[in-house]
């Protein structure tokens, strides 16, 4: 099972990729939303993306989303399984939707 290692002053955290719902960037902090809570650390998405697998979509400069945790995409909003809603502009939503549809097709073995 792949893990994302986060090194903070308080300790080192090994987060299973399966428990990450999404990540949100605000200024220099990244907030990781997990199945059962959150954790914050200072960092940049380009530095952590190589440690994530193909189910993670960087659809906006402020969000990295675990596509396995998406329940529905509708009306410029992504609804996550932890009942969070992520709102996006029309262009960003369109790109995210395209990436999500391609991911689902590859995951199910279908060809678009």
C-alpha positions in Angstrom: 0.0 0.0 0.0 1.5 3.3 -1.1 1.9 6.1 1.5 2.5 9.8 1.4 5.1 10.7 4.0 4.7 14.1 5.7 7.5 15.4 7.9 6.4 18.0 10.4 7.9 19.4 13.6 5.4 17.4 15.6 6.3 14.2 13.9 6.4 12.1 10.8 3.0 11.1 9.3 2.6 8.1 6.9 -0.7 8.6 5.2 -2.2 5.8 3.1 -3.2 7.1 -0.3 -6.5 5.2 0.1 -7.5 7.5 3.0 -6.8 10.8 1.2 -10.1 12.3 -0.1 -8.5 15.6 -1.5 -5.9 18.2 -0.8 -6.4 22.0 -0.7 -3.7 24.6 -1.1 -4.0 27.9 0.7 -1.0 30.2 0.3 2.0 28.0 1.5 -0.1 25.5 3.4 -1.6 22.2 2.1 -4.6 20.8 4.0 -5.1 17.1 3.4 -8.7 15.9 3.9 -8.7 12.3 5.1 -11.5 9.9 5.7 -11.4 10.7 9.4 -9.9 14.2 9.7 -7.4 16.6 8.3 -3.7 17.4 8.5 -1.9 20.6 7.5 1.7 21.1 6.4 3.8 23.6 4.5 4.5 22.5 0.9 3.8 22.7 -2.8 1.8 20.5 -5.0 4.6 20.0 -7.6 6.7 18.5 -4.8 4.2 15.9 -3.7 2.6 15.0 -7.0 5.4 12.5 -7.9 4.5 10.5 -4.7 0.8 10.1 -5.7 -0.6 7.7 -8.2 -2.9 8.1 -11.3 -6.1 8.4 -9.2 -5.1 11.9 -8.1 -6.1 14.7 -10.3 -4.6 18.2 -10.0 -7.5 19.9 -11.7 -6.9 23.4 -10.2 -4.0 25.2 -8.7 -5.7 24.9 -5.3 -6.9 21.3 -5.4 -5.7 17.7 -5.8 -8.6 15.3 -5.8 -8.7 11.5 -5.3 -10.9 10.5 -8.1 -11.9 7.3 -6.4 -13.6 9.5 -3.7 -15.8 11.4 -6.2 -19.5 10.7 -5.8 -20.9 13.0 -8.5 -19.8 15.8 -10.7 -22.5 18.3 -11.6 -23.1 22.0 -12.2 -19.5 23.1 -11.7 -19.3 21.2 -8.4 -17.5 18.0 -7.4 -19.3 16.1 -4.6 -16.9 14.0 -2.5 -17.8 10.9 -0.4 -17.0 12.8 2.8 -19.9 15.2 2.0 -17.5 18.0 1.0 -18.3 20.1 -2.1 -15.6 21.6 -4.3 -16.8 24.4 -6.5 -14.9 25.3 -9.7 -15.1 27.8 -12.6 -16.6 26.6 -15.8 -13.3 26.1 -17.7 -11.6 24.3 -14.7 -14.7 22.1 -14.2 -14.7 21.2 -17.9 -11.0 20.1 -17.7 -11.7 18.2 -14.4 -14.7 16.4 -15.9 -12.7 15.3 -19.0 -9.9 13.9 -16.8 -12.4 12.1 -14.6 -14.3 10.5 -17.5 -11.0 9.3 -19.0 -9.9 7.9 -15.7 -13.1 6.0 -15.2 -12.9 4.6 -18.8 -9.3 3.4 -18.2 -10.2 2.0 -14.8 -13.1 0.0 -16.2 -11.2 -1.1 -19.3 -13.4 0.8 -21.7 -12.1 2.8 -24.6 -13.5 6.2 -25.4 
